[in-house]
Amino acid sequence: MLMQSVNTQPPSMLKAEWDGITVEYGCMNAIGEFDFAMPKHAISVAFAPHDRVTWSVDGGTSQTTALPAGSVFIYSSRDFVWHQRERESEYINLVLDQKLLNQVAADNGLPPNVELEHRIIFPDPTILHTAQLFKSEVLNSGLAGKLYTDSLKNLLAVHLLRNYTGTQELPSIEDSPLDALKLNQVKDFIEERLAEDLSIADMADVVHMSQFHFARAFKTATGQPPHRYLTQRRMERAKVLLSVTRLSVAEVAYRVGFYNTSHFTSQFRKATGTTPKAYRDSF
């Protein structure tokens, strides 16, 4: 018997887009019987547990199962439809651009036009952790910046290719460090643009590398991923500005790439153990 659709309204949702990925975070308010199709080629994580949910794939027979908190879904090209829930649901959808996946695959020696396997309601700590970090970025309007979300996006893409494409293992790639000339070029580029919202692609373009090879080579050369190195350099510049100028804390924050003073203060305390004001007062 067909289920009667009693609520076909979309869930309340926040949406953010970064280069190569779209993130949707929200709550599905519909309970009882309804029909709601999930986006194809998305990776979803359900944050709230359910004792019973009813769903179907590609118009097949409906199934009723439990839904543990943190369950992951990879829809691939399949039509996944929710039919019934007994409580509201909190979730996130992560949609990676196919061009991005193809590029990461090519950079790792895999065939082009790679496709993720369809798999639903399973645990994956890496995907769950990445989803939680993206959730925080959506709720905070991308406060951490493009370099941070680039790192999350690349981590997710490599993890998916390694585990959900039918490939048993990605080819081994030697992580050669950037040579001294290229490393200095990138460092100079960063120093000149600390106030800008830099991306991994921006840095990789300086030395004419793909962003995926660049991120690995940079970490091998410096011992830090690009976003952590950038944050460290911003904090060092901020300490100089706080000690030798009378610029306001807000102006210092702006000059080192933070457009939210509270976020700057939080990061400064994390890096130094004290607030910008207290650091200045110590001189």
C-alpha positions in Angstrom: 0.0 0.0 0.0 1.4 3.4 -0.9 2.0 5.7 2.0 0.1 9.0 2.0 2.3 12.0 1.8 1.4 14.3 4.7 4.4 16.6 4.7 6.5 17.3 1.6 8.0 20.6 2.8 11.8 20.8 2.8 13.6 20.7 6.1 14.9 23.9 7.7 18.4 24.2 6.4 21.6 26.2 6.3 23.7 26.0 3.2 27.3 26.9 2.4 29.4 26.5 -0.7 33.2 26.4 -1.0 35.2 25.6 -4.0 34.4 22.0 -4.9 32.0 21.2 -2.1 28.4 22.2 -1.0 27.4 21.7 2.6 23.8 21.6 3.8 23.1 21.4 7.5 19.6 21.2 9.0 16.7 19.6 10.7 14.1 17.5 9.0 10.9 18.6 10.9 8.6 16.2 9.2 7.4 13.3 11.4 4.9 10.5 10.7 4.4 9.5 7.1 5.9 11.6 4.2 8.1 11.3 1.2 11.4 13.2 1.1 14.1 12.4 -1.5 17.7 12.9 -0.6 20.2 14.5 -3.0 22.0 12.1 -5.3 25.8 11.9 -5.1 25.7 13.3 -1.6 27.3 12.0 1.6 25.0 12.4 4.6 25.5 12.0 8.3 22.5 11.6 10.7 23.5 13.2 14.0 20.3 12.2 16.0 19.4 8.5 16.7 16.0 7.0 15.8 14.5 3.8 17.0 12.6 3.3 13.8 12.8 5.0 10.4 11.3 3.8 7.1 13.1 4.3 3.7 13.4 2.9 0.3 16.0 2.9 -2.6 15.2 3.3 -6.3 11.5 2.8 -5.7 11.9 -0.6 -4.1 10.3 -2.1 -1.1 10.2 0.1 2.0 12.4 -1.0 4.9 12.0 -0.1 8.5 15.2 0.0 10.6 16.9 1.7 13.5 19.1 4.7 12.8 22.0 5.0 15.2 23.5 8.5 15.8 26.4 9.2 13.5 25.2 7.0 10.7 26.7 7.7 7.3 25.0 7.5 3.9 26.7 7.5 0.5 23.8 7.8 -2.0 25.9 7.6 -5.2 23.4 7.8 -8.2 20.6 6.0 -6.3 17.3 7.4 -5.3 17.0 7.3 -1.6 13.6 8.4 -0.1 12.6 8.7 3.5 9.0 7.6 4.2 8.5 7.7 7.9 10.1 9.0 11.1 8.9 9.3 14.7 11.0 12.3 15.7 12.8 15.3 14.1 16.2 14.6 12.7 19.4 16.6 12.6 21.7 15.9 9.6 24.3 17.2 7.2 24.7 16.6 3.5 28.2 16.9 1.9 28.2 17.2 -1.9 31.6 17.0 -3.5 32.0 18.3 -7.1 32.7 15.4 -9.5 35.5 17.4 -11.0 37.1 17.6 -7.6 36.9 13.8 -7.1 38.2 13.2 -10.6 41.2 15.5 -9.9 42.0 13.9 -6.6 41.7 10.5 -8.3 44.1 11.5 -11.1 46.6 13.0 -8.6 46.6 9.6 -6.8 47.0 7.4 -9.9 43.4 6.3 -10.1 41.3 6.1 -13.3 39.2 9.2 -14.2 35.4 9.4 -13.8 35.6 7.6 -10.5 32.2 6.9 -8.8 31.6 6.3 -5.1 29.8 3.1 -4.0 26.3 3.3 -2.8 26.2 2.5 0.9 23.8 3.5 3.7 23.5 3.5 7.5 27.0 2.6 8.5 29.6 4.0 10.9 32.7 5.9 9.7 34.6 7.9 12.3 36.5 10.0 9.8 33.4 11.0 7.8 31.6 11.8 11.1 34.4 13.9 12.4 34.7 15.8 9.1 30.9 16.4 9.1 31.0 17.8 12.6 33.8 20.2 11.6 31.8 21.3 8.5 28.7 21.7 10.7 30.7 24.1 12.9 31.9 26.1 9.8 28.3 26.4 8.4 27.0 27.6 11.8 29.8 30.1 12.1 29.6 31.3 8.5 33.0 29.9 7.5 34.8 31.7 10.3 38.0 29.6 10.0 38.5 30.6 6.4 39.0 28.9 3.0 42.3 27.2 3.8 40.7 25.3 6.7 37.7 24.2 4.6 40.0 23.2 1.7 41.9 20.9 4.1 38.6 19.3 5.3 37.4 18.9 1.7 40.7 17.3 0.6 40.7 15.0 3.6 37.2 13.9 2.8 37.9 13.3 -0.9 40.9 11.2 -0.3 39.2 9.1 2.4 36.2 8.4 0.2 38.4 7.4 -2.7 40.5 5.2 -0.5 37.5 3.4 1.0 34.4 3.7 -1.1 35.3 3.3 -4.8 36.0 -0.4 -4.9 39.8 0.3 -4.9 41.5 -1.7 -2.3 44.3 0.7 -1.8 45.4 4.0 -3.3 48.8 3.8 -5.1 51.7 4.7 -2.9 52.9 8.2 -3.6 56.2 9.5 -2.2 55.6 12.7 -0.3 58.6 14.6 -1.5 59.0 18.0 0.2 59.0 21.3 -1.6 62.5 22.3 -2.5 64.0 25.3 -0.8 63.3 27.7 -3.7 59.6 26.7 -3.9 59.1 26.7 -0.2 60.5 30.2 0.1 58.3 31.4 -2.7 55.2 30.1 -0.9 56.4 31.5 2.5 56.9 34.9 0.9 53.5 34.7 -0.7 51.9 33.9 2.7 53.7 36.7 4.5 52.6 39.3 1.9 49.0 38.2 2.1 48.3 37.3 5.8 45.3 39.6 5.8 43.6 37.7 2.9 41.4 34.6 3.0 43.9 32.4 1.2 43.1 28.9 -0.2 45.3 25.9 -0.8 44.8 26.5 -4.5 46.2 30.1 -4.1 49.3 28.7 -2.6 49.7 25.8 -5.0 49.4 28.2 -8.0 52.6 30.0 -6.8 54.7 26.9 -7.4 52.5 25.5 -10.3 51.4 22.3 -8.5 48.0 20.7 -7.9 46.6 21.6 -4.6 46.6 18.0 -3.4 50.3 17.4 -4.2 51.1 20.8 -2.8 49.4 20.2 0.5 51.3 17.0 1.0 54.6 18.5 -0.1 54.2 21.5 2.1 53.5 19.4 5.2 56.5 17.2 4.5 58.7 20.3 4.2 57.4 22.2 7.2 55.9 19.6 9.5 52.6 21.4 9.4 49.6 21.5 7.0 49.1 24.8 5.3 46.2 26.0 7.4 48.2 25.5 10.6 51.3 27.2 9.3 49.2 30.2 8.1 47.5 30.5 11.6 51.0 30.3 13.2 52.3 33.1 11.0 49.2 35.2 11.7 49.7 34.9 15.4 53.4 35.8 15.1 52.5 38.9 13.1 49.8 39.8 15.6 52.3 39.6 18.5 54.5 42.1 16.7 51.7 44.5 16.0 50.5 44.3 19.5 53.9 45.0 21.0 55.2 47.8 18.7 52.0 49.7 17.6 48.9 51.1 19.3 46.5 49.7 16.8 43.3 48.5 18.4 42.8 44.8 18.9 40.2 44.8 16.2 42.5 46.5 13.7 45.3 44.0 14.5 42.9 41.2 14.0 41.9 42.6 10.6 45.5 43.1 9.5 46.3 39.4 10.1 43.3 38.0 8.4 40.6 37.8 11.1 37.4 39.6 10.4 35.8 38.6 13.7 37.6 40.0 16.8 36.2 37.2 19.1 37.5 34.5 16.8 40.9 36.3 16.7 41.0 36.5 20.5 40.1 32.8 20.8 42.9 31.8 18.4 45.4 34.1 20.0 44.7 32.7 23.5 44.9 29.2 22.1 48.3 30.0 20.5 49.8 32.0 23.4 47.9 31.2 26.5 46.8 34.8 27.0 44.5 37.4 25.4 45.7 40.1 22.9 45.1 42.8 25.5 47.0 41.0 28.2 49.8 40.3 25.8 50.0 44.0 24.9 49.9 45.1 28.6 52.9 42.9 29.4 55.2 45.3 27.4 
